[in-house]
Amino acid sequence: MTAPRWIIHLPTTLTSLAAAADLAAALRDSLGHVAALDFGETTLSEEDRQHLRHRVWCDARLDGGRRCRLRDGHPGTCGTPGEG
């Protein structure tokens, strides 16, 4: 049996989905080296509607075991920012 994974819920004072997504991107950029964090699974929700979650990144599997680092719902081909 696999041990359960834990989720950290980190409330903010931000009032828009776009601003929250930008903060998630900044956290990924600054803490992406921490192996214990899985930024590909990041979701956002309103404080009083936590059951309604919005994915931040596409996270589709790419060749070589990588994952797409573009925003969820992006146009075009999966890849990393600046490449697709």
Summary of the structure (lengths in Angstrom):
residues: 84
radius of gyration: 13.8
end to end distance: 38.0
largest distance: 39.8
contacts: 148
relative contact order: 0.13
helix: 25%
strand: 18%
